[in-house]
Amino acid sequence: MKKTKPRTNSRTYPPQRPRARSADPSDEPLVSAEQASAALNLPLYYFIDTRKRAELGIPYYSINRMVRYRIRELHKWQVRYAAEQAQRLKDAEPGGAHA
């Protein structure tokens, strides 16, 4: 019995290089409130309610009457907001207002 080599693709393709991410934030897709809420694991009303969005300083884009978000900007906001909250807790007096 004759031994044969396993068949391989005779075509050779150049190795694929990973695409370089551009620094342009406009390349990132815009997402809806539902998608932003799911991605950041935050309540949906943070993104839907105009007053809550303004109170928290959530970055958004208003296109006609639609409100859209960029995940990268929301992540930066979330990190900054968490740091601000931690600083507030640290600066608060021990014992609280009712102690």
Backbone as a chain_set.jsonl record, in Angstrom:
{"seq": "MKKTKPRTNSRTYPPQRPRARSADPSDEPLVSAEQASAALNLPLYYFIDTRKRAELGIPYYSINRMVRYRIRELHKWQVRYAAEQAQRLKDAEPGGAHA", "coords": {"N": [[0.832, -1.174, 0.0], [0.511, 2.21, -0.807], [1.874, 5.074, 0.713], [0.397, 8.208, 1.334], [0.599, 11.753, 1.348], [-1.137, 14.011, 3.509], [-3.741, 15.978, 2.112], [-3.235, 19.32, 1.243], [-3.948, 22.793, 0.99], [-3.125, 24.116, -2.077], [-2.736, 26.717, -2.681], [-1.085, 29.552, -1.495], [-1.518, 31.964, 0.866], [-0.805, 35.337, 1.778], [0.154, 35.978, 5.159], [-2.372, 37.123, 7.381], [-2.503, 40.32, 8.693], [-3.331, 41.87, 11.773], [-5.833, 44.388, 11.813], [-5.048, 47.77, 12.226], [-6.253, 49.781, 14.797], [-7.948, 52.758, 14.333], [-7.39, 56.044, 15.601], [-9.474, 57.685, 15.457], [-12.451, 58.619, 16.847], [-14.863, 58.66, 15.552], [-15.118, 56.437, 14.021], [-16.12, 54.447, 15.552], [-19.084, 52.615, 16.14], [-22.383, 53.971, 16.702], [-24.564, 53.392, 19.441], [-27.734, 52.243, 20.753], [-29.887, 53.231, 23.543], [-30.702, 50.939, 24.911], [-28.726, 49.082, 24.176], [-26.458, 50.336, 25.227], [-27.081, 50.328, 27.945], [-27.093, 47.578, 28.474], [-24.444, 46.929, 27.836], [-22.924, 48.323, 29.734], [-24.021, 47.485, 32.05], [-25.911, 48.995, 33.508], [-28.81, 50.726, 34.805], [-31.571, 51.079, 32.54], [-33.035, 53.468, 32.516], [-31.171, 55.439, 33.09], [-30.132, 56.132, 30.654], [-32.321, 56.741, 29.09], [-33.953, 58.705, 30.343], [-33.972, 62.144, 30.172], [-33.347, 64.11, 32.124], [-32.011, 62.604, 34.091], [-29.824, 61.694, 32.635], [-28.53, 64.133, 32.135], [-28.004, 64.935, 34.78], [-26.179, 62.991, 35.61], [-24.192, 63.385, 33.788], [-23.786, 61.95, 31.424], [-22.251, 61.13, 28.38], [-23.572, 61.787, 25.13], [-25.085, 61.561, 21.846], [-27.209, 63.451, 19.872], [-29.215, 62.758, 17.287], [-31.197, 63.942, 14.928], [-34.143, 63.143, 16.321], [-33.267, 61.064, 17.748], [-31.383, 59.516, 20.311], [-28.089, 58.619, 20.764], [-25.19, 56.629, 21.636], [-21.646, 56.252, 22.29], [-19.758, 53.48, 22.978], [-17.086, 53.452, 23.915], [-16.754, 56.096, 24.883], [-18.705, 56.08, 26.858], [-17.657, 54.163, 28.579], [-15.335, 55.453, 29.489], [-16.579, 57.568, 30.814], [-17.914, 56.12, 32.827], [-15.806, 55.085, 34.364], [-14.64, 57.477, 35.269], [-16.828, 58.568, 36.694], [-17.213, 56.653, 38.698], [-14.83, 56.977, 40.106], [-15.187, 59.581, 41.06], [-17.367, 59.18, 42.771], [-16.226, 57.455, 44.645], [-14.359, 59.179, 45.747], [-16.046, 61.067, 46.936], [-17.214, 59.493, 48.945], [-14.972, 58.981, 50.44], [-14.293, 61.52, 51.33], [-16.423, 62.144, 52.933], [-17.777, 62.782, 56.178], [-16.954, 60.724, 58.983], [-19.387, 58.601, 60.417], [-21.68, 59.81, 59.46], [-24.69, 61.772, 58.777], [-26.568, 61.403, 60.783], [-25.34, 60.569, 63.059]], "CA": [[0.0, 0.0, 0.0], [1.31, 3.416, -0.982], [1.573, 6.129, 1.686], [0.183, 9.517, 0.709], [0.593, 12.903, 2.245], [-2.449, 14.629, 3.632], [-3.944, 17.056, 1.146], [-3.195, 20.684, 1.744], [-4.329, 23.781, -0.001], [-1.94, 24.446, -2.866], [-2.57, 28.172, -2.71], [-0.516, 30.137, -0.277], [-1.966, 33.335, 1.046], [0.048, 36.051, 2.749], [-0.451, 35.97, 6.496], [-3.222, 38.273, 7.669], [-2.091, 41.17, 9.804], [-4.495, 42.482, 12.405], [-6.056, 45.77, 11.423], [-4.714, 48.766, 13.245], [-7.402, 50.598, 15.163], [-7.685, 54.176, 14.136], [-7.62, 56.845, 16.795], [-10.634, 58.504, 15.186], [-13.601, 58.053, 17.55], [-16.049, 58.601, 14.699], [-15.183, 55.101, 13.424], [-16.854, 53.561, 16.457], [-20.514, 52.719, 15.862], [-23.27, 54.515, 17.719], [-25.462, 52.363, 19.962], [-28.974, 52.732, 21.361], [-29.921, 53.233, 25.008], [-30.791, 49.556, 25.36], [-27.415, 48.462, 24.002], [-25.546, 50.967, 26.182], [-27.446, 49.834, 29.268], [-26.636, 46.192, 28.581], [-22.978, 46.886, 27.766], [-22.33, 48.855, 30.965], [-24.735, 46.903, 33.178], [-26.518, 50.088, 34.253], [-30.25, 50.782, 34.543], [-31.95, 51.669, 31.261], [-33.53, 54.831, 32.666], [-30.027, 56.355, 33.054], [-29.893, 56.521, 29.271], [-33.559, 57.2, 28.462], [-34.445, 59.915, 30.998], [-33.13, 63.295, 29.841], [-32.847, 64.751, 33.346], [-31.037, 61.709, 34.739], [-28.643, 61.721, 31.783], [-27.855, 65.41, 32.383], [-27.539, 64.916, 36.172], [-25.003, 62.122, 35.707], [-23.18, 63.833, 32.829], [-23.538, 60.876, 30.46], [-22.04, 61.659, 27.019], [-24.497, 61.239, 24.147], [-25.244, 62.256, 20.57], [-28.597, 63.591, 19.472], [-29.303, 62.751, 15.838], [-32.618, 64.241, 14.75], [-34.755, 62.969, 17.641], [-32.728, 59.841, 18.347], [-30.221, 59.675, 21.185], [-27.175, 57.497, 20.576], [-24.018, 56.64, 22.516], [-20.456, 55.515, 21.882], [-19.374, 52.633, 24.115], [-15.789, 53.892, 24.449], [-16.975, 57.302, 25.678], [-19.46, 55.69, 28.051], [-16.749, 53.469, 29.497], [-14.507, 56.491, 30.124], [-17.449, 58.262, 31.761], [-18.192, 55.229, 33.949], [-14.602, 55.033, 35.2], [-14.52, 58.788, 35.912], [-17.929, 58.717, 37.636], [-16.932, 55.774, 39.833], [-13.754, 57.609, 40.875], [-15.788, 60.717, 41.764], [-18.188, 58.646, 43.862], [-15.309, 56.941, 45.665], [-13.77, 60.343, 46.411], [-17.091, 61.628, 47.801], [-17.333, 58.649, 50.124], [-13.752, 59.138, 51.226], [-14.318, 62.856, 51.941], [-17.561, 62.273, 53.841], [-17.412, 62.669, 57.59], [-17.307, 59.436, 59.563], [-20.567, 58.609, 61.269], [-22.834, 60.242, 58.691], [-25.447, 62.932, 59.225], [-27.403, 61.088, 61.933], [-24.562, 60.032, 64.174]], "C": [[0.885, 1.248, 0.0], [0.886, 4.483, 0.037], [1.41, 7.451, 0.939], [0.208, 10.598, 1.781], [-0.838, 13.43, 2.379], [-2.564, 15.797, 2.646], [-3.909, 18.402, 1.849], [-3.602, 21.605, 0.62], [-3.071, 24.203, -0.759], [-1.712, 25.945, -2.94], [-1.968, 28.632, -1.398], [-0.925, 31.596, -0.231], [-0.997, 34.039, 1.987], [-0.631, 36.057, 4.11], [-1.242, 37.26, 6.736], [-2.666, 39.031, 8.865], [-3.332, 41.76, 10.443], [-4.605, 43.941, 11.99], [-5.709, 46.7, 12.569], [-5.969, 49.579, 13.535], [-7.053, 52.053, 14.964], [-8.019, 54.922, 15.42], [-8.857, 57.72, 16.633], [-11.865, 57.914, 15.868], [-14.844, 57.956, 16.673], [-16.16, 57.258, 13.98], [-15.984, 54.141, 14.281], [-18.358, 53.715, 16.206], [-21.287, 53.329, 17.034], [-24.242, 53.418, 18.148], [-26.678, 53.016, 20.607], [-28.86, 52.7, 22.887], [-29.949, 51.809, 25.554], [-29.438, 48.856, 25.276], [-26.407, 49.025, 24.995], [-25.806, 50.453, 27.592], [-26.936, 48.412, 29.484], [-25.112, 46.113, 28.625], [-22.331, 47.323, 29.075], [-22.987, 48.302, 32.227], [-25.269, 47.994, 34.118], [-28.01, 50.12, 33.938], [-30.561, 51.53, 33.243], [-32.382, 53.123, 31.407], [-32.388, 55.858, 32.745], [-29.844, 56.919, 31.649], [-31.142, 57.078, 28.59], [-34.012, 58.547, 29.025], [-33.475, 61.08, 30.793], [-32.535, 63.94, 31.088], [-31.791, 63.911, 34.053], [-29.722, 61.708, 33.963], [-27.839, 63.001, 32.02], [-27.259, 65.45, 33.793], [-26.243, 64.118, 36.313], [-23.882, 62.549, 34.755], [-22.82, 62.769, 31.803], [-23.355, 61.467, 29.067], [-22.976, 60.984, 26.016], [-24.486, 62.092, 22.887], [-26.724, 62.294, 20.254], [-28.631, 63.74, 17.958], [-30.785, 62.809, 15.497], [-33.28, 64.112, 16.117], [-34.263, 61.713, 18.331], [-31.514, 60.178, 19.201], [-29.37, 58.422, 21.043], [-25.922, 57.725, 21.411], [-22.862, 55.925, 21.848], [-19.953, 54.775, 23.119], [-18.058, 53.098, 24.731], [-15.95, 55.126, 25.333], [-17.744, 56.983, 26.959], [-18.571, 54.982, 29.062], [-15.849, 54.474, 30.219], [-15.319, 57.253, 31.168], [-17.666, 57.41, 33.002], [-17.001, 55.162, 34.901], [-14.449, 56.35, 35.968], [-15.593, 58.978, 36.985], [-17.697, 57.859, 38.88], [-15.834, 56.37, 40.717], [-14.29, 58.8, 41.668], [-16.614, 60.245, 42.96], [-17.313, 58.116, 45.0], [-14.682, 58.089, 46.448], [-14.783, 60.99, 47.349], [-17.247, 60.817, 49.074], [-16.135, 58.816, 51.05], [-13.765, 60.472, 51.986], [-15.453, 63.037, 52.945], [-17.106, 62.09, 55.287], [-17.783, 61.293, 58.113], [-18.538, 59.589, 60.455], [-21.813, 59.07, 60.553], [-23.564, 61.407, 59.331], [-26.225, 62.66, 60.495], [-26.624, 60.579, 63.147], [-24.38, 61.026, 65.281]], "O": [[1.879, 1.319, 0.722], [-0.302, 4.76, 0.203], [2.182, 7.769, 0.034], [-0.118, 10.369, 2.946], [-1.643, 13.3, 1.457], [-1.591, 16.506, 2.39], [-4.49, 18.58, 2.919], [-3.598, 21.229, -0.552], [-2.076, 24.599, -0.153], [-0.602, 26.39, -3.233], [-2.321, 28.139, -0.326], [-0.701, 32.355, -1.174], [-0.434, 33.415, 2.886], [-1.856, 36.132, 4.197], [-0.82, 38.345, 6.338], [-2.393, 38.448, 9.914], [-4.284, 42.112, 9.747], [-3.601, 44.637, 11.835], [-6.039, 46.443, 13.727], [-6.662, 50.012, 12.614], [-5.991, 52.517, 15.378], [-8.837, 54.47, 16.221], [-9.248, 58.421, 17.566], [-12.29, 56.815, 15.51], [-15.786, 57.242, 17.018], [-17.199, 56.969, 13.385], [-16.475, 53.126, 13.785], [-18.847, 54.837, 16.073], [-20.889, 53.213, 18.193], [-24.688, 52.615, 17.328], [-26.649, 54.194, 20.962], [-27.877, 52.21, 23.445], [-29.291, 51.512, 26.551], [-29.05, 48.127, 26.189], [-25.594, 48.283, 25.545], [-24.871, 50.176, 28.343], [-26.411, 48.086, 30.549], [-24.555, 45.311, 29.375], [-21.313, 46.767, 29.485], [-22.562, 48.611, 33.341], [-25.106, 47.928, 35.337], [-28.432, 49.595, 32.908], [-29.884, 52.498, 32.898], [-32.124, 53.932, 30.516], [-32.62, 57.039, 32.49], [-29.44, 58.071, 31.49], [-31.029, 57.813, 27.609], [-34.411, 59.432, 28.268], [-32.311, 61.012, 31.187], [-31.351, 64.278, 31.107], [-30.799, 64.44, 34.553], [-28.643, 61.72, 34.554], [-26.611, 62.961, 32.097], [-26.145, 65.937, 33.985], [-25.33, 64.516, 37.037], [-22.742, 62.111, 34.91], [-21.674, 62.694, 31.362], [-24.207, 62.228, 28.608], [-23.153, 59.766, 26.043], [-23.947, 63.198, 22.871], [-27.414, 61.28, 20.357], [-28.139, 64.727, 17.411], [-31.532, 61.862, 15.742], [-32.994, 64.919, 17.001], [-34.781, 61.335, 19.382], [-30.711, 61.037, 18.836], [-29.864, 57.304, 21.185], [-25.627, 58.842, 21.835], [-23.058, 55.098, 20.956], [-19.749, 55.375, 24.174], [-17.934, 53.134, 25.955], [-15.356, 55.201, 26.408], [-17.466, 57.55, 28.016], [-18.718, 55.18, 30.268], [-15.628, 54.356, 31.424], [-14.829, 57.55, 32.258], [-17.61, 57.925, 34.119], [-17.181, 55.181, 36.119], [-14.164, 56.346, 37.166], [-15.303, 59.492, 38.066], [-17.961, 58.305, 39.997], [-15.904, 56.275, 41.943], [-13.897, 59.01, 42.815], [-16.562, 60.845, 44.034], [-17.625, 58.31, 46.174], [-14.494, 57.992, 47.66], [-14.42, 61.418, 48.445], [-17.394, 61.379, 50.16], [-16.265, 58.795, 52.274], [-13.312, 60.551, 53.128], [-15.44, 63.988, 53.725], [-16.172, 61.341, 55.572], [-18.818, 60.746, 57.73], [-18.696, 60.589, 61.154], [-22.918, 58.752, 60.993], [-23.098, 61.966, 60.324], [-26.523, 63.599, 61.233], [-27.223, 60.2, 64.154], [-23.745, 60.717, 66.29]]}, "num_chains": 1, "name": "protein.A"}
